[in-house]
């Protein structure tokens, strides 16, 4: 900073340079004004927030304002402008500041800003693949930056693959790298790829369901899985087809919140479970998406901790993101009435996602469905190579009694998980959600004088988004 003093035109030798303050009460008035505008700002802000919350609860349009609200808005703007100037953000009052004269006009300040340090560009990448591999191994080139710096996703995968082989001393010859579109997954899934896994995809069917025929793709390396599924589809088709019912469609998310006392936590529990409050909460929740619609709220309590399970429809999407956004909206809304609520996590595992849980088996999560078919006696004998009586007995002793002896949770079936996983892998669903999606109870009963077989499967928690991969 360079300081140059102009010639003093008014001061004389021996005259004091310090001028007395012409207004000794200036500081007192300034403190009083600051306190007034601080109080005004927070008072009108609280008033407007309170009015906004009341309008949401009573479904009153927000643009309809009263005289008191107009006055509060004007006061809020005025106090906001003053506070901005008070905190040193003077560009708002810039036109007024330009007209002011400095009492210390004899100082001419020339402030020279130090030059900003130059930003060194990233070092150029080696052109040769071998040199680039060595740079990745040494850490001078981060592995995750290869796609953005090379501009070639396939070459980035090859470089990263060779770097992994060099670091581990193991060959990746059995993992193919050619023949995959790496650009399609950039920024979408599977960061830092080094290849891809080949899974054979077979088809079973056609399955006659609700009057429509479906050919079902299945990705699996297990022998006989597609063949046995295809045999079941054939038996159903020859017997007139199966029918399905959607019992419920509700994805869930359950945050965990904590209070200072169990008594205070119970107050929020009663508030959430009160039917009179549900409509207001649903309005706030549904703002997160055009498709999300809140259906139900269940609250579990452990000491001073609450686990709030929100259930909502999600349209064709599996819907975890839209449910989480809706939950966040509700938590923000509740914070005004329960400011002491401490949100520990948007998910408290009471949802429950990708874990075997009784709450999903009992309450359901995602799509809750039941399917049934009536298999004729001759089809059981010719296609399934057994009898109705033998199937009913085996189902009772294995799928029901045997699973009960094992303490199974949602596992009262032969191998529903095999089929669900194969279909999920083939259609791009999340295979980890096979855990709860394969919850299934298989029921068999001899009907029509014990000649035909009535079979049904009830699956309360199929978590899936709409897929066009099924061939109709």
Helices and strands as residue ranges (DSSP letters): E 2-5, H 26-57, H 67-86, G 90-93, H 94-98, E 107-110, H 129-138, G 143-145, H 146-150, H 153-168, G 182-185, E 201-209, E 212-219, H 225-238, E 242-258, H 262-273, H 275-286, E 293-302, E 305-313, H 320-337, E 342-345, H 358-363, E 366-375, H 377-382, H 388-394, I 395-402, H 403-405, E 411-412, H 416-427, G 431-433, H 434-437, E 440-447, E 452-462
